[in-house]
Amino acid sequence: MTAVSEHWSEARGAEIIAEHAGQEGATLVILHALQEAFGYVPEPAIPMVAQALSLSRAEVHGVFTFYHDFRHKPAGRHVLKLCCAEACQAAGGDRLAARAEAKLGVSLGHTTADDRVTLEPIYCLGLCATAPSAMLDGRLVGRLDEARLDALVAEAQR
Amino acid sequence: MTMRLFVPRDAGAVAVGADDVALALEQAAARRGLAIEIIRTGSRGLYWLEPVVEVATPAGRIAFGPVTPADAPSLLDAVATGGPHPLGLGAAEEIPWLKRQTRLTFARCGVIDPRSLDDYRAHGGYKGLERALSLGPDAVLAEVTASGLRGRGGAGFPTGIKWKTVAQASANRKFIVCNADEGDSGTFADRMIMEGDPFLVIEGMTIAAITVGATKGYIYIRSEYPHAVEAMNAAIKAAKRGGYLGTDIGGSKQEFDLEVRVGAGAYVCGEETSLLESLEGRRGIVRAKPPLPAHHGLFGKPTVINNVLSFAAVPFVMAEGAKAYADFGMGRSRGTMPIQLAGNIRHGGLFETAFGVTLGELVDEIGGGTFTDRPVRAVQVGGPLGAYFPRALFDTPFDYEAFAARDGLIGHGGIVVFDDSVDMRRQARFAMEFCAIESCGKCTPCRIGSTRGVETIEKIINGERVAENLALVEDLCNTMKFGSLCALGGFTPYPVLSALKHFREDFVPAPTLQAAE
């Protein structure tokens, strides 16, 4: 189960921003903290971050959109990440990714219509000697095969 | 007497069930009324045997693997009675795959408790820093330079020269930055050492700091490595408590503080200038060089930025002397390289050895070929920007210059093995696709070239004007190679061109086959 996210509130957002704003180069640190709390980076937080760090909105928006990690809306209840990099490709990862797409009825990078599962590609979990690998809500799984993948998908759909 | 057991907490071991095994051992011991202590270590890097369980005996540690939770009761019984067990591997240190290695950097990884500063010190930790403090900066620079250590991130730049440049720069502040943005597929050595021996990285960075006069350091770890982030944070805390970070380091007058920063899923941030931008809180856009980070680095200040493995090599150099390190290796590649065997390989894992071992030895002999039992057809060395080598090049020794001479690179030391079912057109397309996804967008050859590359290789796959499009891809690769600002655009041509050169048959259908259809 993913950690339950808080609902966005300006006061809570301001608190999180203030907590980290004193660090040098704090933008990523703050965006990470906001996403950790709310499950995504709420749009109203962007100008608040900009003001706290004396940056322009465009600069903060630019940072937010540059990095693959930051979400502009909440993910599904579960996030299943499948490693799609070369070591996992060599070990049959592509076939497993296609299988997961078929089972969930969404392509990589999308969330099921019922908002239960977000299926995402990830480019290397560093588990290349036990490939193919996956991560379900932060839990790592190596030596993925059809049976293990099916179990992960079923767990995510519950 | 309490039985002492060792189970890795390494992410690679956890991914194949190490946590469940540890829990099962505890439960089985409780049922037997057996007193046990489980120490969670890093991994020794024999991943096909993970989860490995080791047990302390008067004759040293004996190993079992791969262990499943169901094996826990029989394993405890075997140890208690001294009887054999089907998963028994004998003395851990005597496992041939491990014994054959030269573990200088990874000597403690998988052996000690990565959360324990005392354990680190009991196994020779901080000897390098002690000697560095007693020698002084000039002598440390001389040692590091004499060791021949070159940047282990991939570029292979002499570490001693980099440090000297920063030492000679004058500024009110200087920084030490550890590049732990290990994004290359097929590499996991940084992750392993951060999780298995994090104090080693801290010690290496601290030696750099006292040598160049820096007071603050950052470890930039990719967000895909939450276990490494946790391990490094815990170690930094312990090092502070133990007087090895902060003021008066190791009883000296030196000051050095360290902080972990987490990336956000951008491959290009493994490029040093992009990483510095990211650390400053900006988009990870590559900077033009010069100025070099050594002169104008983090926040515009002189900065030593090295890979995890470069810092991790330094404590050995300082503790044992430059010669002890430089005695290993070949040509201008001195010392050892932690090589990572990955992908479709029977015996995958971390193999640290002196430079000079051939690719064929690594893949066939040490790696044991593919786990699918099919012939090895291609290996990609050095990550997504590394060349694909065919069996014909298996005599290439693992050495910076030898790989460069054959249009390849050793990069961060990752080797990804593919069997004969690989379609090299797809691999070439993926190289371009990955570059397109990860390009920072600053320079045109990389930003646009990679997308055009995907499209053109797609046409080749669909059989559209193949000869013409192959020529176009080669031309495009040359533009990217010579016109890109950093290694992402500049090296993406390596996998593409090597696939075209060594696996031409995949791109150009044989005429006889066409006729037969």
Interface residues (C-beta under 8 A of the other chain):
Chain A: E24 G25 A26 T27 L28 V29 L31 H32 L53 E59 G62 V63 F66 Y67 H68 D69 F70 A85 E86 A87 C88 Q89 A90 A91 G92 I122 Y123 C124 L125 G126 L127 C128 A129 T130 A131 S133 G138 L140 V141 G142 R143
Chain B: A11 G12 V14 A15 V16 G45 Y47 W48 E50 E182 G183 D184 S185 G186 T187 F188 D190 R191 S223 E224 Y225 P226 R261 V262 G263 A264 G265 A266 Y267 S278 L279 E280 G281 R282 R283 G284 F299 Q340 L341 A342 G343 N344 I345 G348 G349 L350 F371 Q380 P384 G414 V416 V417 F418 D419 V422 Q427 F430 F434 I437 E438 C440
